[in-house]
Amino acid sequence: PRRRRMDRTRMNCTGDQLCLHVKPLHRHQTIFGVIELKPLNWLFLRWSLMRGVSLLKRAAKVDPKKALGFYEAAYERFDAATNYQPGSYQAHLKWAHGLYNQARRQEAKEQWRTFTRACEKYERANEIEPDKLEALKFWGLALRGLARNKREKNPDLCFQKACEKFELAAAITLEEHDLHYHWALTLYQQAGKKQGKVTQNLLNEACEQFSEAARINKKHPNTY
């Protein structure tokens, strides 16, 4: 008997299904079938994350202007991953990291918008996993980046929110040198925009956090 020819076409299937249109060669007959692809979603998600991270690494190695295409391609991968699994902490976190690192390489005019997008992604990641240190810490760093940008209309509020994120992160773990160091640096930078007693109070708080960072790791180059 002749072999049947498999013609794979998209029918009215859900995102978790693949429809097969099977047409035998020896007779006018059509058979429709549906294969469930739910187990493959995990593989698609993993591939999207790995591909996105790979593109971000390539972006980091080239000139910022040339890197734009790599960044956008990476964000498309993370967007596809979040469409398949909206509750993926890693997808939103890596997307946010990409935006944060891109913003650090941009000029002030473009930087504000990218930092803002990064904050949105860190916020979403934190909503999914509120007890994760990494999202909170980098959310604070992105807010500090906003506060230092000239386009930001309320830098003081951004500084305050950044410190709030660092405080929440410190509640998860106290033994994180970089967390207390960046918390102290944020307070120090905020103090530079204040006057009088407010400045002194912020500097005192900054010294407390620098001291905590030194207690955790005395050998770290940023400790003193």
Secondary structure, 3 states (H helix, E strand, C coil): CCCCEEEECCCCCCCCEEEEEEECCCCCCCEEEEEECHHHHHHHHHHHHHHHHHHHHHHHCCCHHHHHHHHHHHHHHHHHHHHHCCCCHHHHHHHHHHHHHHHHCCCHHHHHHHHHHHHHHHHHHHHHCCCCHHHHHHHHHHHHHHHCCCCCCCHHHHHHHHHHHHHHHHHHCCCCHHHHHHHHHHHHHHHCCCCHHHHHHHHHHHHHHHHHHHHHCCCCCCCC
